[in-house]
Amino acid sequence: MIWKAAETGGDPGVFDHLVLQIESMCAQEYETDISEASEVARAVECYVEQDCGGCCADARALVLMTSRGLNSVGKEGVARRFLLHGTGLIKPSEWEVTHGETMWVVDLKQLTVRDGAPLELIFFTGLGIIIDALSDIWDSTRGRGVLGLRHVCGTAEALLGGGGKLADVVSLSDEIQRHCHGRLDRLRRARGWDEQPQVMNLDM
């Protein structure tokens, strides 16, 4: 995927795009100084102008550079989420049922890779890592929030090899949600939250 820079105005496209994305990653971090994030975005923009001629840049390279830059200025949580967002694994979203609160949506389909390794083991390990990476956004609300799961049933079917019975698909879908509940419960106790983020199956 290639990020096409703006034709005029000193390539404001890269900067504006990155700042918008960083701000969405900081949505629930009231203590985050967005000016530092803006400096990171400006540094990435300068790199694109100087090394890429200001005309194009690989989108993955932009994600990696921005994530590393955020990490270097002490925004580790935002850096992790920016990286996950850039790979399509997570996305902040607002639904009516969340009463205006940001829901963090995990696209489970992105975790169903097929490389000859034990698929189910990789899936649950990866899902746990993602939930851990999101955990600090719920610190400010003492655990109040929503974790949305997209493509739950399709993912369960893929984990079963595509030929599972409906009952097996439903059972594994429930197991995926229980895994998320369990992970969030452990985080609640470890981080001292008053509440635990809800887990919402967006297939329903």
C-alpha positions as CSV (number, residue, x, y, z in Angstrom):
1,M,0.0,0.0,0.0
2,I,1.3,3.4,-1.0
3,W,0.5,6.7,0.8
4,K,0.1,9.4,-1.9
5,A,1.2,12.7,-0.7
6,A,-0.6,16.0,-1.5
7,E,0.5,17.7,-4.7
8,T,0.6,21.2,-3.2
9,G,1.2,23.0,0.1
10,G,4.4,21.4,1.1
11,D,2.8,17.9,1.4
12,P,0.5,18.6,4.4
13,G,-1.2,15.3,3.7
14,V,1.2,13.1,5.6
15,F,1.3,15.3,8.7
16,D,-2.5,15.8,8.8
17,H,-3.1,12.1,8.3
18,L,-0.7,11.0,11.0
19,V,-1.9,13.6,13.5
20,L,-5.5,12.5,13.0
21,Q,-4.6,8.9,13.5
22,I,-2.4,9.6,16.6
23,E,-5.2,11.7,18.2
24,S,-7.6,8.8,17.7
25,M,-5.1,6.5,19.5
26,C,-4.9,9.1,22.4
27,A,-8.7,9.5,22.6
28,Q,-9.0,8.2,26.2
29,E,-5.5,9.3,27.5
30,Y,-6.3,12.7,29.0
31,E,-2.7,13.1,30.2
32,T,-1.2,12.7,26.8
33,D,0.5,15.8,25.4
34,I,-0.6,15.8,21.8
35,S,2.1,18.4,21.0
36,E,4.7,15.7,21.4
37,A,2.8,13.5,19.0
38,S,2.5,16.3,16.5
39,E,6.3,16.7,16.6
40,V,6.6,13.0,15.8
41,A,4.2,13.4,12.9
42,R,6.2,16.5,11.6
43,A,9.5,14.5,11.8
44,V,8.0,11.7,9.8
45,E,6.7,14.2,7.2
46,C,10.1,15.8,6.9
47,Y,11.6,12.3,6.3
48,V,9.1,11.7,3.6
49,E,9.8,15.0,1.9
50,Q,13.6,14.6,2.1
51,D,14.0,10.9,1.3
52,C,10.9,10.2,-0.7
53,G,10.9,13.4,-2.7
54,G,7.6,14.4,-1.1
55,C,5.6,12.3,-3.6
56,C,4.9,8.9,-2.1
57,A,5.7,6.7,0.9
58,D,5.0,3.1,1.8
59,A,2.1,3.1,4.3
60,R,3.8,0.4,6.4
61,A,6.9,2.4,6.6
62,L,4.9,5.4,7.8
63,V,3.3,3.2,10.5
64,L,6.6,1.8,11.7
65,M,8.4,5.2,11.7
66,T,5.5,6.9,13.6
67,S,5.3,4.0,16.1
68,R,9.0,4.1,16.8
69,G,8.9,7.9,17.1
70,L,6.0,7.8,19.6
71,N,7.9,5.2,21.6
72,S,11.0,7.3,21.7
73,V,9.2,10.3,23.3
74,G,7.7,8.0,26.0
75,K,4.3,7.3,24.5
76,E,4.7,3.5,24.6
77,G,1.0,2.7,24.9
78,V,0.0,5.0,22.0
79,A,2.9,3.6,19.9
80,R,1.7,0.0,20.4
81,R,-1.9,1.0,19.5
82,F,-0.7,3.0,16.5
83,L,1.2,-0.1,15.2
84,L,-1.8,-2.4,15.8
85,H,-4.1,0.2,14.1
86,G,-1.8,0.4,11.2
87,T,-1.9,-3.3,10.6
88,G,-5.7,-3.3,10.7
89,L,-5.9,-5.3,13.9
90,I,-7.7,-2.7,16.0
91,K,-9.8,0.4,15.4
92,P,-11.4,2.9,17.7
93,S,-15.1,3.3,17.0
94,E,-18.3,4.7,18.5
95,W,-21.5,2.8,18.6
96,E,-24.9,3.9,19.9
97,V,-24.9,1.2,22.5
98,T,-21.7,2.5,24.1
99,H,-23.3,5.9,25.0
100,G,-20.6,8.0,23.3
101,E,-17.7,6.1,24.7
102,T,-15.0,4.9,22.4
103,M,-15.1,1.2,21.7
104,W,-11.9,-0.5,20.7
105,V,-12.7,-3.1,17.9
106,V,-10.4,-6.1,17.3
107,D,-10.7,-7.6,13.8
108,L,-10.2,-11.3,14.7
109,K,-10.0,-12.3,11.0
110,Q,-6.5,-10.6,10.9
111,L,-5.3,-13.1,13.4
112,T,-6.2,-16.2,11.4
113,V,-2.9,-16.6,9.6
114,R,-2.0,-19.8,7.9
115,D,1.7,-20.5,7.9
116,G,1.8,-24.1,9.0
117,A,2.0,-23.3,12.7
118,P,-0.6,-24.3,15.3
119,L,-3.3,-21.8,14.3
120,E,-5.4,-21.9,17.5
121,L,-2.3,-21.4,19.7
122,I,-1.1,-18.4,17.6
123,F,-4.6,-17.0,17.6
124,F,-5.2,-17.0,21.4
125,T,-1.6,-15.8,22.1
126,G,-2.0,-13.0,19.6
127,L,-5.4,-12.0,21.0
128,G,-4.0,-11.8,24.5
129,I,-1.1,-9.6,23.4
130,I,-3.6,-7.2,21.7
131,I,-5.8,-6.9,24.8
132,D,-2.7,-6.3,27.0
133,A,-1.6,-3.6,24.5
134,L,-5.0,-1.9,24.9
135,S,-5.1,-2.1,28.7
136,D,-3.7,1.3,29.5
137,I,-6.5,3.1,27.7
138,W,-8.9,1.9,30.4
139,D,-6.8,3.1,33.3
140,S,-8.3,6.6,33.2
141,T,-11.8,5.2,33.4
142,R,-10.9,2.6,36.1
143,G,-11.8,-0.2,33.7
144,R,-15.0,1.2,32.2
145,G,-15.1,0.7,28.5
146,V,-16.0,-1.7,25.6
147,L,-13.9,-4.2,23.7
148,G,-15.6,-5.0,20.4
149,L,-14.9,-8.3,18.5
150,R,-15.5,-8.4,14.8
151,H,-15.8,-11.6,12.7
152,V,-16.1,-13.9,15.7
153,C,-18.0,-16.6,14.0
154,G,-16.0,-16.5,10.8
155,T,-12.8,-16.7,12.8
156,A,-14.1,-19.7,14.8
157,E,-14.9,-21.4,11.6
158,A,-11.4,-20.7,10.2
159,L,-9.8,-22.0,13.4
160,L,-11.8,-25.3,12.9
161,G,-10.5,-25.6,9.4
162,G,-13.6,-24.4,7.6
163,G,-15.4,-27.7,8.0
164,G,-16.7,-27.5,11.6
165,K,-20.3,-28.1,12.6
166,L,-22.5,-25.2,13.6
167,A,-22.4,-26.3,17.2
168,D,-18.6,-26.4,17.2
169,V,-18.5,-22.9,15.6
170,V,-20.8,-21.6,18.3
171,S,-18.8,-23.3,21.1
172,L,-15.5,-21.9,19.9
173,S,-17.1,-18.4,19.4
174,D,-18.1,-18.6,23.1
175,E,-14.6,-19.7,24.0
176,I,-13.1,-16.7,22.3
177,Q,-15.3,-14.3,24.2
178,R,-14.6,-16.2,27.5
179,H,-10.9,-15.8,26.8
180,C,-11.3,-12.0,26.4
181,H,-13.4,-11.8,29.6
182,G,-10.8,-13.8,31.5
183,R,-7.9,-11.7,30.2
184,L,-9.7,-8.5,31.1
185,D,-10.6,-9.8,34.5
186,R,-6.9,-10.5,35.2
187,L,-6.0,-7.0,34.0
188,R,-8.8,-5.5,36.3
189,R,-7.2,-7.2,39.3
190,A,-3.6,-6.4,38.3
191,R,-4.3,-2.7,37.5
192,G,-6.8,-2.1,40.3
193,W,-9.7,-1.1,38.1
194,D,-13.2,-0.7,39.7
195,E,-14.9,-2.1,36.6
196,Q,-14.0,-4.4,33.8
197,P,-14.5,-3.5,30.1
198,Q,-17.5,-5.2,28.4
199,V,-16.8,-7.6,25.6
200,M,-19.2,-7.1,22.7
201,N,-19.6,-9.6,19.8
202,L,-20.3,-7.3,16.8
203,D,-21.5,-10.3,14.7
204,M,-24.7,-10.3,16.8
